[in-house]
Each structure stands twice: as structure tokens, then as C-alpha cells.
């Protein structure tokens, strides 16, 4: 069974919109942006989570309104929100 979380540190310094923890302890972080373009700073909280959790961090995804999917950094990608239903 997977568990779903919203991660927010004290005073909102770091926040991940959706955090999925699989039954085996793997983590997938998801950020949702209402922008057509995203850059590495938009994934900074996912990068922090990746660096803090090491091998448990399987993937980070920044969902956006643009048309293309592309890598942002190690284990973090940007993808159109439309990929959820296509």
C-alpha cells in the first residue's frame, strides 16, 4: 500500500505538493506549477528532498502547463500536466 503526504517544513521554507511513499519505502515527489515553463529553481524542494533521502528518492516530477517533458536534474523531470490523462 502506498501512502500520500503533503510535505511542509516549519514556516514553509520547503514544501512538496504531493509525496508518495511506496510500500517498499521508495519516495516520489510531485510539484504542481501553473506555468508553461519551469526551470531548476522550480524543483528546488524536490532536489532538497532527493539530497536528504538518498536512494529512497525514486523520482521527482514538476507538473506544468507547457507542452514538453524534459529532465531538470538527477531523478527530477518536468512534465505537462496533460500527461496524467494522455
ABEGO torsion letter per residue (X at the ends): XBBBBBBBBBGGABBBABBBBBAAGBBBBBBBBABABBBAAAAAAAAAAAAAAEAABABBBBBBABABBBBABBGBBBBBAAAAAX
